[in-house]
Amino acid sequence: MMTPGTSKTRIITLIAVVAVYAGITGCATNKDLEKLRDDLTAQTQAAQAEAAAASREAAEAKAMAESAMDTANDAMATSADTEEKIDRMFKRSMYK
């Protein structure tokens, strides 16, 4: 038969074991959360770096497209000038 002191000791021991277990699992959970937070921060920074790189590449592509458009417009103007000169030369040759 259990004495009142023994029952009390078992209850205190059981409470102590539960408290230690809860403390250990709580610490592991906090470390897991910190690791997840660190991983998320790293992934966020990587995504921001990729977005910045994509933005720079888009700006470069836009600048190249604008340059190509300027070159095309210059070529069209030169072509129009050349066509006009050829027309004048043809008309002069017809008058002679």
VOPAGU-2260 file (C-alpha; in pm, 1 decimal, decimal comma):
REM VOPAGU-2260
SITE   aa  ch    i         X         Y         Z
SITE  MET   A    0       0,0       0,0       0,0
SITE  MET   A    1     118,9     349,9     -79,1
SITE  THR   A    2     181,7     596,9     188,9
SITE  PRO   A    3      70,8     955,9     147,8
SITE  GLY   A    4     432,3    1074,4     116,4
SITE  THR   A    5     511,2     828,3    -163,2
SITE  SER   A    6     208,3     932,1    -367,5
SITE  LYS   A    7     302,3    1294,2    -332,0
SITE  THR   A    8     660,3    1219,9    -438,9
SITE  ARG   A    9     540,3    1030,1    -746,9
SITE  ILE   A   10     311,9    1316,7    -846,1
SITE  ILE   A   11     592,8    1570,4    -803,0
SITE  THR   A   12     829,8    1346,9   -1001,4
SITE  LEU   A   13     570,0    1305,2   -1277,1
SITE  ILE   A   14     510,4    1680,4   -1288,8
SITE  ALA   A   15     887,3    1739,9   -1306,3
SITE  VAL   A   16     925,6    1491,1   -1591,4
SITE  VAL   A   17     636,4    1651,3   -1782,3
SITE  ALA   A   18     781,5    1999,8   -1723,5
SITE  VAL   A   19    1126,5    1893,1   -1847,4
SITE  TYR   A   20     971,5    1725,7   -2154,5
SITE  ALA   A   21     761,6    2033,6   -2228,1
SITE  GLY   A   22    1068,2    2254,7   -2192,9
SITE  ILE   A   23    1275,2    2039,8   -2425,4
SITE  THR   A   24    1008,9    2016,5   -2694,2
SITE  GLY   A   25     938,0    2388,8   -2660,9
SITE  CYS   A   26    1304,1    2471,5   -2725,3
SITE  ALA   A   27    1313,6    2243,3   -3026,9
SITE  THR   A   28    1002,7    2410,2   -3163,4
SITE  ASN   A   29    1154,2    2755,9   -3115,0
SITE  LYS   A   30    1471,9    2644,6   -3292,4
SITE  ASP   A   31    1263,6    2498,9   -3572,8
SITE  LEU   A   32    1076,1    2827,2   -3604,4
SITE  GLU   A   33    1402,5    3020,7   -3609,8
SITE  LYS   A   34    1538,2    2790,1   -3880,5
SITE  LEU   A   35    1219,7    2831,1   -4083,9
SITE  ARG   A   36    1238,6    3208,2   -4039,4
SITE  ASP   A   37    1604,0    3208,5   -4149,5
SITE  ASP   A   38    1522,0    2990,3   -4449,9
SITE  LEU   A   39    1232,6    3215,7   -4544,1
SITE  THR   A   40    1453,1    3522,9   -4511,1
SITE  ALA   A   41    1717,3    3362,8   -4732,7
SITE  GLN   A   42    1457,5    3264,4   -4993,1
SITE  THR   A   43    1308,4    3613,9   -4984,6
SITE  GLN   A   44    1650,1    3771,9   -5036,9
SITE  ALA   A   45    1722,5    3533,5   -5323,5
SITE  ALA   A   46    1389,2    3616,3   -5486,3
SITE  GLN   A   47    1457,4    3989,1   -5447,6
SITE  ALA   A   48    1800,2    3946,9   -5605,7
SITE  GLU   A   49    1647,9    3755,0   -5897,7
SITE  ALA   A   50    1380,2    4020,9   -5939,7
SITE  ALA   A   51    1643,2    4295,2   -5940,9
SITE  ALA   A   52    1847,2    4104,6   -6200,2
SITE  ALA   A   53    1537,6    4054,3   -6414,8
SITE  SER   A   54    1458,3    4423,7   -6386,3
SITE  ARG   A   55    1810,6    4517,0   -6498,6
SITE  GLU   A   56    1787,9    4274,6   -6791,3
SITE  ALA   A   57    1450,8    4419,8   -6889,6
SITE  ALA   A   58    1595,1    4771,8   -6880,4
SITE  GLU   A   59    1885,7    4657,2   -7099,1
SITE  ALA   A   60    1645,7    4491,3   -7342,5
SITE  LYS   A   61    1435,7    4807,7   -7357,6
SITE  ALA   A   62    1745,1    5018,6   -7427,4
SITE  MET   A   63    1849,8    4777,1   -7704,0
SITE  ALA   A   64    1500,7    4788,8   -7856,4
SITE  GLU   A   65    1501,4    5168,7   -7850,7
SITE  SER   A   66    1845,6    5170,4   -8014,9
SITE  ALA   A   67    1724,8    4927,7   -8282,0
SITE  MET   A   68    1419,5    5145,7   -8342,7
SITE  ASP   A   69    1640,3    5453,3   -8381,0
SITE  THR   A   70    1863,4    5265,7   -8626,9
SITE  ALA   A   71    1559,4    5151,0   -8824,7
SITE  ASN   A   72    1420,2    5504,5   -8835,9
SITE  ASP   A   73    1756,7    5637,8   -8955,7
SITE  ALA   A   74    1770,5    5368,2   -9223,6
SITE  MET   A   75    1417,6    5454,5   -9335,2
SITE  ALA   A   76    1505,4    5823,8   -9358,1
SITE  THR   A   77    1819,1    5743,3   -9558,6
SITE  SER   A   78    1616,9    5518,4   -9787,8
SITE  ALA   A   79    1359,4    5792,3   -9843,4
SITE  ASP   A   80    1634,2    6043,6   -9923,2
SITE  THR   A   81    1798,1    5800,8  -10164,7
SITE  GLU   A   82    1465,5    5728,3  -10332,5
SITE  GLU   A   83    1400,6    6099,9  -10374,3
SITE  LYS   A   84    1745,6    6153,1  -10528,5
SITE  ILE   A   85    1692,1    5864,1  -10769,6
SITE  ASP   A   86    1352,1    6006,0  -10871,1
SITE  ARG   A   87    1507,0    6348,2  -10940,5
SITE  MET   A   88    1787,0    6190,6  -11142,4
SITE  PHE   A   89    1535,9    5988,7  -11343,2
SITE  LYS   A   90    1321,7    6296,3  -11410,9
SITE  ARG   A   91    1629,7    6495,2  -11521,4
SITE  SER   A   92    1730,7    6217,4  -11755,8
SITE  MET   A   93    1383,3    6215,5  -11905,7
SITE  TYR   A   94    1397,5    6589,5  -11978,8
SITE  LYS   A   95    1722,1    6561,9  -12171,1
